[in-house]
Amino acid sequence: VQLQASGGGLVQAGGSLRLSCAASGRIASFDSMAWYRQAPGKQRDMVAFISRLGVTTYADSVRGRFTISRDNAENTMYLQMNSLKPEDTAVYYCYVNRGVGSYWGQGTLVTVSS
């Protein structure tokens, strides 16, 4: 499975961005998908998770501002990020768990200016 993340960029605090993660395989068959992020000097943390059945989980820091979704027909996962804060600045990675293996995308940089 190959994952291509895109949609990052520079945005002012309070703004919005939508990240996309295009997969080479049929995401409908994936056990779960998620977005992680890693800020400079910090560990990589999960931001949002979505199961095969569409059950979602969010980190406390983004709940109510971010929305994860998946389009099985397009084999793409999304992360809609609203009300962005400077502390959301990080490289965002998409992640897939197929059960028999897991895969990471290459990351897309999100920078939120104050």
VEXSEGU-335684 format. One record per residue: residue number from 1; residue in one letter; x, y, z of N, C-alpha, C in turn. Coordinates in nm, 3 decimals. Example, Ala and Ser with C-alpha at 12.3 -4.5 7.8 and 13.67 -1.06 7.14 Angstrom:
% VEXSEGU-335684
<pt resi="1" resn="A" n_east="1.319" n_north="-0.569" n_up="0.780" ca_east="1.230" ca_north="-0.450" ca_up="0.780" c_east="1.320" c_north="-0.330" c_up="0.780"/>
<pt resi="2" resn="S" n_east="1.285" n_north="-0.225" n_up="0.708" ca_east="1.367" ca_north="-0.106" ca_up="0.714" c_east="1.290" c_north="0.003" c_up="0.787"/>
END
This chain:
% VEXSEGU-335684
<pt resi="1" resn="V" n_east="0.085" n_north="-0.119" n_up="0.000" ca_east="0.000" ca_north="0.000" ca_up="0.000" c_east="0.088" c_north="0.124" c_up="0.000"/>
<pt resi="2" resn="Q" n_east="0.057" n_north="0.215" n_up="-0.089" ca_east="0.125" ca_north="0.345" ca_up="-0.090" c_east="0.025" c_north="0.453" c_up="-0.054"/>
<pt resi="3" resn="L" n_east="0.071" n_north="0.546" n_up="0.028" ca_east="-0.014" ca_north="0.655" ca_up="0.075" c_east="0.048" c_north="0.788" c_up="0.036"/>
<pt resi="4" resn="Q" n_east="-0.033" n_north="0.875" n_up="-0.020" ca_east="0.013" ca_north="1.007" ca_up="-0.063" c_east="-0.066" c_north="1.114" c_up="0.010"/>
<pt resi="5" resn="A" n_east="0.000" n_north="1.180" n_up="0.105" ca_east="-0.066" ca_north="1.286" ca_up="0.181" c_east="-0.044" c_north="1.420" c_up="0.112"/>
<pt resi="6" resn="S" n_east="-0.145" n_north="1.505" n_up="0.119" ca_east="-0.135" ca_north="1.638" ca_up="0.059" c_east="-0.230" c_north="1.733" c_up="0.130"/>
<pt resi="7" resn="G" n_east="-0.217" n_north="1.861" n_up="0.100" ca_east="-0.308" ca_north="1.960" ca_up="0.153" c_east="-0.250" c_north="2.049" c_up="0.260"/>
<pt resi="8" resn="G" n_east="-0.128" n_north="2.021" n_up="0.303" ca_east="-0.066" ca_north="2.105" ca_up="0.405" c_east="-0.030" c_north="2.242" c_up="0.349"/>
<pt resi="9" resn="G" n_east="0.008" n_north="2.331" n_up="0.440" ca_east="0.047" ca_north="2.464" ca_up="0.397" c_east="0.053" c_north="2.559" c_up="0.513"/>
<pt resi="10" resn="L" n_east="0.064" n_north="2.687" n_up="0.481" ca_east="0.071" ca_north="2.793" ca_up="0.582" c_east="-0.066" c_north="2.859" c_up="0.593"/>
<pt resi="11" resn="V" n_east="-0.114" n_north="2.871" n_up="0.715" ca_east="-0.245" ca_north="2.931" ca_up="0.739" c_east="-0.239" c_north="3.014" c_up="0.867"/>
<pt resi="12" resn="Q" n_east="-0.319" n_north="3.118" n_up="0.873" ca_east="-0.326" ca_north="3.198" ca_up="0.995" c_east="-0.412" c_north="3.129" c_up="1.100"/>
<pt resi="13" resn="A" n_east="-0.385" n_north="3.161" n_up="1.224" ca_east="-0.465" ca_north="3.108" ca_up="1.333" c_east="-0.613" c_north="3.140" c_up="1.309"/>
<pt resi="14" resn="G" n_east="-0.697" n_north="3.040" n_up="1.333" ca_east="-0.839" ca_north="3.054" ca_up="1.308" c_east="-0.882" c_north="3.006" c_up="1.171"/>
<pt resi="15" resn="G" n_east="-0.786" n_north="2.980" n_up="1.086" ca_east="-0.816" ca_north="2.936" ca_up="0.951" c_east="-0.842" c_north="2.786" c_up="0.942"/>
<pt resi="16" resn="S" n_east="-0.859" n_north="2.739" n_up="0.819" ca_east="-0.891" ca_north="2.598" ca_up="0.794" c_east="-0.803" c_north="2.541" c_up="0.685"/>
<pt resi="17" resn="L" n_east="-0.783" n_north="2.411" n_up="0.693" ca_east="-0.715" ca_north="2.335" ca_up="0.589" c_east="-0.782" c_north="2.198" c_up="0.581"/>
<pt resi="18" resn="R" n_east="-0.774" n_north="2.137" n_up="0.463" ca_east="-0.820" ca_north="2.000" ca_up="0.449" c_east="-0.706" c_north="1.915" c_up="0.394"/>
<pt resi="19" resn="L" n_east="-0.669" n_north="1.815" n_up="0.470" ca_east="-0.565" ca_north="1.722" ca_up="0.428" c_east="-0.630" c_north="1.603" c_up="0.358"/>
<pt resi="20" resn="S" n_east="-0.559" n_north="1.550" n_up="0.261" ca_east="-0.604" ca_north="1.431" ca_up="0.190" c_east="-0.496" c_north="1.324" c_up="0.196"/>
<pt resi="21" resn="C" n_east="-0.540" n_north="1.200" n_up="0.197" ca_east="-0.447" ca_north="1.086" ca_up="0.194" c_east="-0.501" c_north="0.987" c_up="0.092"/>
<pt resi="22" resn="A" n_east="-0.438" n_north="0.984" n_up="-0.024" ca_east="-0.480" ca_north="0.895" ca_up="-0.131" c_east="-0.405" c_north="0.762" c_up="-0.118"/>
<pt resi="23" resn="A" n_east="-0.480" n_north="0.653" n_up="-0.121" ca_east="-0.420" ca_north="0.520" ca_up="-0.105" c_east="-0.420" c_north="0.445" c_up="-0.236"/>
<pt resi="24" resn="S" n_east="-0.319" n_north="0.360" n_up="-0.252" ca_east="-0.310" ca_north="0.281" ca_up="-0.375" c_east="-0.402" c_north="0.160" c_up="-0.372"/>
<pt resi="25" resn="G" n_east="-0.447" n_north="0.121" n_up="-0.252" ca_east="-0.533" ca_north="0.005" ca_up="-0.239" c_east="-0.677" c_north="0.044" c_up="-0.208"/>
<pt resi="26" resn="R" n_east="-0.762" n_north="-0.057" n_up="-0.195" ca_east="-0.902" ca_north="-0.034" ca_up="-0.162" c_east="-0.915" c_north="-0.009" c_up="-0.012"/>
<pt resi="27" resn="I" n_east="-0.940" n_north="0.116" n_up="0.024" ca_east="-0.945" ca_north="0.149" ca_up="0.167" c_east="-1.064" c_north="0.085" c_up="0.235"/>
<pt resi="28" resn="A" n_east="-1.164" n_north="0.044" n_up="0.158" ca_east="-1.280" ca_north="-0.021" ca_up="0.219" c_east="-1.238" c_north="-0.151" c_up="0.288"/>
<pt resi="29" resn="S" n_east="-1.127" n_north="-0.209" n_up="0.246" ca_east="-1.080" ca_north="-0.333" ca_up="0.307" c_east="-0.985" c_north="-0.311" c_up="0.424"/>
<pt resi="30" resn="F" n_east="-0.948" n_north="-0.184" n_up="0.449" ca_east="-0.854" ca_north="-0.156" ca_up="0.558" c_east="-0.925" c_north="-0.163" c_up="0.692"/>
<pt resi="31" resn="D" n_east="-0.856" n_north="-0.218" n_up="0.791" ca_east="-0.916" ca_north="-0.226" ca_up="0.924" c_east="-0.940" c_north="-0.087" c_up="0.982"/>
<pt resi="32" resn="S" n_east="-0.843" n_north="-0.001" n_up="0.968" ca_east="-0.856" ca_north="0.134" ca_up="1.022" c_east="-0.759" c_north="0.228" c_up="0.953"/>
<pt resi="33" resn="M" n_east="-0.788" n_north="0.356" n_up="0.965" ca_east="-0.701" ca_north="0.460" ca_up="0.911" c_east="-0.691" c_north="0.570" c_up="1.016"/>
<pt resi="34" resn="A" n_east="-0.585" n_north="0.645" n_up="1.009" ca_east="-0.567" ca_north="0.750" ca_up="1.110" c_east="-0.476" c_north="0.859" c_up="1.058"/>
<pt resi="35" resn="W" n_east="-0.483" n_north="0.972" n_up="1.123" ca_east="-0.390" ca_north="1.083" ca_up="1.104" c_east="-0.308" c_north="1.098" c_up="1.232"/>
<pt resi="36" resn="Y" n_east="-0.178" n_north="1.112" n_up="1.214" ca_east="-0.087" ca_north="1.141" ca_up="1.323" c_east="-0.018" c_north="1.274" c_up="1.291"/>
<pt resi="37" resn="R" n_east="0.042" n_north="1.333" n_up="1.393" ca_east="0.122" ca_north="1.452" ca_up="1.368" c_east="0.245" c_north="1.452" c_up="1.459"/>
<pt resi="38" resn="Q" n_east="0.348" n_north="1.519" n_up="1.411" ca_east="0.472" ca_north="1.528" ca_up="1.486" c_east="0.526" c_north="1.669" c_up="1.476"/>
<pt resi="39" resn="A" n_east="0.528" n_north="1.737" n_up="1.590" ca_east="0.585" ca_north="1.872" ca_up="1.596" c_east="0.736" c_north="1.861" c_up="1.619"/>
<pt resi="40" resn="P" n_east="0.811" n_north="1.965" n_up="1.585" ca_east="0.957" ca_north="1.960" ca_up="1.604" c_east="0.996" c_north="1.927" c_up="1.748"/>
<pt resi="41" resn="G" n_east="1.081" n_north="1.827" n_up="1.764" ca_east="1.129" ca_north="1.791" ca_up="1.896" c_east="1.031" c_north="1.712" c_up="1.980"/>
<pt resi="42" resn="K" n_east="0.918" n_north="1.673" n_up="1.921" ca_east="0.818" ca_north="1.599" ca_up="1.997" c_east="0.790" c_north="1.465" c_up="1.932"/>
<pt resi="43" resn="Q" n_east="0.722" n_north="1.379" n_up="2.006" ca_east="0.689" ca_north="1.248" ca_up="1.953" c_east="0.571" c_north="1.257" c_up="1.857"/>
<pt resi="44" resn="R" n_east="0.554" n_north="1.151" n_up="1.779" ca_east="0.441" ca_north="1.145" ca_up="1.687" c_east="0.317" c_north="1.098" c_up="1.763"/>
<pt resi="45" resn="D" n_east="0.211" n_north="1.176" n_up="1.755" ca_east="0.089" ca_north="1.146" ca_up="1.829" c_east="-0.029" c_north="1.130" c_up="1.734"/>
<pt resi="46" resn="M" n_east="-0.124" n_north="1.046" n_up="1.773" ca_east="-0.244" ca_north="1.028" ca_up="1.694" c_east="-0.334" c_north="1.150" c_up="1.709"/>
<pt resi="47" resn="V" n_east="-0.389" n_north="1.194" n_up="1.598" ca_east="-0.480" ca_north="1.308" ca_up="1.596" c_east="-0.624" c_north="1.261" c_up="1.581"/>
<pt resi="48" resn="A" n_east="-0.646" n_north="1.170" n_up="1.487" ca_east="-0.781" ca_north="1.123" ca_up="1.460" c_east="-0.773" c_north="0.983" c_up="1.400"/>
<pt resi="49" resn="F" n_east="-0.877" n_north="0.905" n_up="1.427" ca_east="-0.882" ca_north="0.764" ca_up="1.388" c_east="-1.020" c_north="0.735" c_up="1.331"/>
<pt resi="50" resn="I" n_east="-1.024" n_north="0.650" n_up="1.227" ca_east="-1.153" ca_north="0.607" ca_up="1.174" c_east="-1.145" c_north="0.459" c_up="1.142"/>
<pt resi="51" resn="S" n_east="-1.244" n_north="0.384" n_up="1.188" ca_east="-1.245" ca_north="0.240" ca_up="1.166" c_east="-1.308" c_north="0.207" c_up="1.031"/>
<pt resi="52" resn="R" n_east="-1.305" n_north="0.079" n_up="0.997" ca_east="-1.366" ca_north="0.035" ca_up="0.872" c_east="-1.515" c_north="0.067" c_up="0.871"/>
<pt resi="53" resn="L" n_east="-1.577" n_north="0.063" n_up="0.988" ca_east="-1.720" ca_north="0.089" ca_up="0.997" c_east="-1.751" c_north="0.237" c_up="1.013"/>
<pt resi="54" resn="G" n_east="-1.647" n_north="0.320" n_up="1.017" ca_east="-1.671" ca_north="0.463" ca_up="1.025" c_east="-1.672" c_north="0.520" c_up="1.166"/>
<pt resi="55" resn="V" n_east="-1.637" n_north="0.440" n_up="1.265" ca_east="-1.629" ca_north="0.490" ca_up="1.402" c_east="-1.506" c_north="0.578" c_up="1.414"/>
<pt resi="56" resn="T" n_east="-1.522" n_north="0.696" n_up="1.472" ca_east="-1.412" ca_north="0.792" ca_up="1.481" c_east="-1.372" c_north="0.819" c_up="1.625"/>
<pt resi="57" resn="T" n_east="-1.245" n_north="0.852" n_up="1.641" ca_east="-1.188" ca_north="0.891" ca_up="1.770" c_east="-1.094" c_north="1.008" c_up="1.746"/>
<pt resi="58" resn="Y" n_east="-1.092" n_north="1.101" n_up="1.840" ca_east="-1.007" ca_north="1.219" ca_up="1.826" c_east="-0.924" c_north="1.243" c_up="1.952"/>
<pt resi="59" resn="A" n_east="-0.808" n_north="1.302" n_up="1.931" ca_east="-0.730" ca_north="1.350" ca_up="2.044" c_east="-0.806" c_north="1.464" c_up="2.111"/>
<pt resi="60" resn="D" n_east="-0.791" n_north="1.476" n_up="2.241" ca_east="-0.863" ca_north="1.580" ca_up="2.313" c_east="-0.832" c_north="1.719" c_up="2.258"/>
<pt resi="61" resn="S" n_east="-0.709" n_north="1.739" n_up="2.213" ca_east="-0.666" ca_north="1.870" ca_up="2.169" c_east="-0.732" c_north="1.916" c_up="2.039"/>
<pt resi="62" resn="V" n_east="-0.792" n_north="1.823" n_up="1.963" ca_east="-0.850" ca_north="1.861" ca_up="1.834" c_east="-1.000" c_north="1.832" c_up="1.827"/>
<pt resi="63" resn="R" n_east="-1.054" n_north="1.765" n_up="1.927" ca_east="-1.196" ca_north="1.728" ca_up="1.923" c_east="-1.281" c_north="1.854" c_up="1.912"/>
<pt resi="64" resn="G" n_east="-1.375" n_north="1.849" n_up="1.820" ca_east="-1.462" ca_north="1.964" ca_up="1.797" c_east="-1.411" c_north="2.059" c_up="1.691"/>
<pt resi="65" resn="R" n_east="-1.283" n_north="2.046" n_up="1.654" ca_east="-1.225" ca_north="2.133" ca_up="1.551" c_east="-1.187" c_north="2.054" c_up="1.425"/>
<pt resi="66" resn="F" n_east="-1.146" n_north="1.930" n_up="1.441" ca_east="-1.104" ca_north="1.847" ca_up="1.329" c_east="-1.208" c_north="1.739" c_up="1.302"/>
<pt resi="67" resn="T" n_east="-1.219" n_north="1.701" n_up="1.175" ca_east="-1.309" ca_north="1.593" ca_up="1.136" c_east="-1.238" c_north="1.499" c_up="1.039"/>
<pt resi="68" resn="I" n_east="-1.235" n_north="1.373" n_up="1.074" ca_east="-1.176" ca_north="1.272" ca_up="0.987" c_east="-1.287" c_north="1.204" c_up="0.909"/>
<pt resi="69" resn="S" n_east="-1.259" n_north="1.172" n_up="0.784" ca_east="-1.358" ca_north="1.104" ca_up="0.701" c_east="-1.285" c_north="1.019" c_up="0.597"/>
<pt resi="70" resn="R" n_east="-1.361" n_north="0.931" n_up="0.534" ca_east="-1.303" ca_north="0.846" ca_up="0.430" c_east="-1.402" c_north="0.833" c_up="0.316"/>
<pt resi="71" resn="D" n_east="-1.350" n_north="0.834" n_up="0.195" ca_east="-1.431" ca_north="0.815" ca_up="0.077" c_east="-1.384" c_north="0.685" c_up="0.012"/>
<pt resi="72" resn="N" n_east="-1.458" n_north="0.579" n_up="0.036" ca_east="-1.415" ca_north="0.448" ca_up="-0.014" c_east="-1.411" c_north="0.443" c_up="-0.166"/>
<pt resi="73" resn="A" n_east="-1.501" n_north="0.514" n_up="-0.229" ca_east="-1.504" ca_north="0.513" ca_up="-0.376" c_east="-1.379" c_north="0.579" c_up="-0.435"/>
<pt resi="74" resn="E" n_east="-1.328" n_north="0.680" n_up="-0.366" ca_east="-1.208" ca_north="0.751" ca_up="-0.412" c_east="-1.081" c_north="0.698" c_up="-0.348"/>
<pt resi="75" resn="N" n_east="-1.094" n_north="0.600" n_up="-0.257" ca_east="-0.978" ca_north="0.546" ca_up="-0.186" c_east="-0.896" c_north="0.657" c_up="-0.121"/>
<pt resi="76" resn="T" n_east="-0.967" n_north="0.748" n_up="-0.057" ca_east="-0.903" ca_north="0.865" ca_up="0.002" c_east="-0.958" c_north="0.892" c_up="0.142"/>
<pt resi="77" resn="M" n_east="-0.869" n_north="0.930" n_up="0.231" ca_east="-0.907" ca_north="0.972" ca_up="0.365" c_east="-0.881" c_north="1.121" c_up="0.376"/>
<pt resi="78" resn="Y" n_east="-0.963" n_north="1.188" n_up="0.456" ca_east="-0.951" ca_north="1.333" ca_up="0.471" c_east="-0.939" c_north="1.372" c_up="0.618"/>
<pt resi="79" resn="L" n_east="-0.883" n_north="1.489" n_up="0.639" ca_east="-0.885" ca_north="1.551" ca_up="0.771" c_east="-0.919" c_north="1.698" c_up="0.752"/>
<pt resi="80" resn="Q" n_east="-1.041" n_north="1.734" n_up="0.787" ca_east="-1.083" ca_north="1.874" ca_up="0.782" c_east="-1.044" c_north="1.940" c_up="0.912"/>
<pt resi="81" resn="M" n_east="-0.963" n_north="2.043" n_up="0.904" ca_east="-0.911" ca_north="2.110" ca_up="1.022" c_east="-0.962" c_north="2.254" c_up="1.024"/>
<pt resi="82" resn="N" n_east="-1.040" n_north="2.285" n_up="1.125" ca_east="-1.095" ca_north="2.419" ca_up="1.141" c_east="-1.042" c_north="2.483" c_up="1.269"/>
<pt resi="83" resn="S" n_east="-1.058" n_north="2.613" n_up="1.278" ca_east="-1.015" ca_north="2.688" ca_up="1.397" c_east="-0.872" c_north="2.652" c_up="1.435"/>
<pt resi="84" resn="L" n_east="-0.785" n_north="2.653" n_up="1.338" ca_east="-0.647" ca_north="2.611" ca_up="1.361" c_east="-0.575" c_north="2.704" c_up="1.458"/>
<pt resi="85" resn="K" n_east="-0.487" n_north="2.643" n_up="1.537" ca_east="-0.410" ca_north="2.714" ca_up="1.637" c_east="-0.260" c_north="2.697" c_up="1.608"/>
<pt resi="86" resn="P" n_east="-0.176" n_north="2.788" n_up="1.654" ca_east="-0.032" ca_north="2.772" ca_up="1.633" c_east="0.020" c_north="2.638" c_up="1.684"/>
<pt resi="87" resn="E" n_east="-0.039" n_north="2.586" n_up="1.790" ca_east="0.007" ca_north="2.457" ca_up="1.843" c_east="-0.031" c_north="2.338" c_up="1.756"/>
<pt resi="88" resn="D" n_east="-0.109" n_north="2.362" n_up="1.651" ca_east="-0.139" ca_north="2.256" ca_up="1.554" c_east="-0.027" c_north="2.242" c_up="1.451"/>
<pt resi="89" resn="T" n_east="0.071" n_north="2.331" n_up="1.455" ca_east="0.182" ca_north="2.324" ca_up="1.361" c_east="0.259" c_north="2.193" c_up="1.378"/>
<pt resi="90" resn="A" n_east="0.272" n_north="2.119" n_up="1.269" ca_east="0.338" ca_north="1.987" ca_up="1.274" c_east="0.341" c_north="1.929" c_up="1.133"/>
<pt resi="91" resn="V" n_east="0.415" n_north="1.820" n_up="1.120" ca_east="0.404" ca_north="1.737" ca_up="1.001" c_east="0.295" c_north="1.634" c_up="1.028"/>
<pt resi="92" resn="Y" n_east="0.199" n_north="1.627" n_up="0.939" ca_east="0.086" ca_north="1.536" ca_up="0.953" c_east="0.107" c_north="1.414" c_up="0.864"/>
<pt resi="93" resn="Y" n_east="0.088" n_north="1.297" n_up="0.924" ca_east="0.108" ca_north="1.170" ca_up="0.854" c_east="-0.022" c_north="1.090" c_up="0.851"/>
<pt resi="94" resn="C" n_east="-0.048" n_north="1.026" n_up="0.738" ca_east="-0.159" ca_north="0.933" ca_up="0.735" c_east="-0.106" c_north="0.792" c_up="0.760"/>
<pt resi="95" resn="Y" n_east="-0.191" n_north="0.711" n_up="0.817" ca_east="-0.155" ca_north="0.577" ca_up="0.864" c_east="-0.269" c_north="0.482" c_up="0.831"/>
<pt resi="96" resn="V" n_east="-0.232" n_north="0.363" n_up="0.790" ca_east="-0.330" ca_north="0.261" ca_up="0.756" c_east="-0.293" c_north="0.130" c_up="0.825"/>
<pt resi="97" resn="N" n_east="-0.393" n_north="0.065" n_up="0.880" ca_east="-0.376" ca_north="-0.068" ca_up="0.938" c_east="-0.461" c_north="-0.165" c_up="0.857"/>
<pt resi="98" resn="R" n_east="-0.393" n_north="-0.260" n_up="0.792" ca_east="-0.467" ca_north="-0.358" ca_up="0.714" c_east="-0.488" c_north="-0.487" c_up="0.789"/>
<pt resi="99" resn="G" n_east="-0.440" n_north="-0.493" n_up="0.912" ca_east="-0.448" ca_north="-0.616" ca_up="0.988" c_east="-0.324" c_north="-0.701" c_up="0.967"/>
<pt resi="100" resn="V" n_east="-0.286" n_north="-0.723" n_up="0.841" ca_east="-0.165" ca_north="-0.800" ca_up="0.811" c_east="-0.042" c_north="-0.710" c_up="0.803"/>
<pt resi="101" resn="G" n_east="-0.063" n_north="-0.581" n_up="0.812" ca_east="0.047" ca_north="-0.487" ca_up="0.808" c_east="-0.002" c_north="-0.346" c_up="0.821"/>
<pt resi="102" resn="S" n_east="0.089" n_north="-0.254" n_up="0.853" ca_east="0.053" ca_north="-0.113" ca_up="0.866" c_east="0.147" c_north="-0.030" c_up="0.779"/>
<pt resi="103" resn="Y" n_east="0.097" n_north="0.088" n_up="0.739" ca_east="0.169" ca_north="0.169" ca_up="0.643" c_east="0.158" c_north="0.316" c_up="0.680"/>
<pt resi="104" resn="W" n_east="0.264" n_north="0.393" n_up="0.648" ca_east="0.267" ca_north="0.536" ca_up="0.672" c_east="0.281" c_north="0.612" c_up="0.541"/>
<pt resi="105" resn="G" n_east="0.217" n_north="0.728" n_up="0.534" ca_east="0.240" ca_north="0.819" ca_up="0.424" c_east="0.363" c_north="0.903" c_up="0.452"/>
<pt resi="106" resn="Q" n_east="0.399" n_north="0.990" n_up="0.357" ca_east="0.524" ca_north="1.063" ca_up="0.368" c_east="0.514" c_north="1.190" c_up="0.451"/>
<pt resi="107" resn="G" n_east="0.397" n_north="1.232" n_up="0.487" ca_east="0.380" ca_north="1.350" ca_up="0.569" c_east="0.357" c_north="1.477" c_up="0.489"/>
<pt resi="108" resn="T" n_east="0.278" n_north="1.565" n_up="0.545" ca_east="0.254" ca_north="1.697" ca_up="0.485" c_east="0.261" c_north="1.800" c_up="0.597"/>
<pt resi="109" resn="L" n_east="0.333" n_north="1.910" n_up="0.572" ca_east="0.360" ca_north="2.010" ca_up="0.675" c_east="0.245" c_north="2.110" c_up="0.685"/>
<pt resi="110" resn="V" n_east="0.200" n_north="2.128" n_up="0.807" ca_east="0.099" ca_north="2.230" ca_up="0.838" c_east="0.164" c_north="2.332" c_up="0.931"/>
<pt resi="111" resn="T" n_east="0.160" n_north="2.458" n_up="0.891" ca_east="0.215" ca_north="2.565" ca_up="0.971" c_east="0.107" c_north="2.668" c_up="0.999"/>
<pt resi="112" resn="V" n_east="0.081" n_north="2.693" n_up="1.126" ca_east="-0.023" ca_north="2.788" ca_up="1.166" c_east="0.045" c_north="2.908" c_up="1.231"/>
<pt resi="113" resn="S" n_east="0.027" n_north="3.024" n_up="1.170" ca_east="0.090" ca_north="3.145" ca_up="1.222" c_east="-0.005" c_north="3.218" c_up="1.318"/>
<pt resi="114" resn="S" n_east="0.052" n_north="3.283" n_up="1.415" ca_east="-0.030" ca_north="3.354" ca_up="1.515" c_east="-0.059" c_north="3.497" c_up="1.472"/>
END
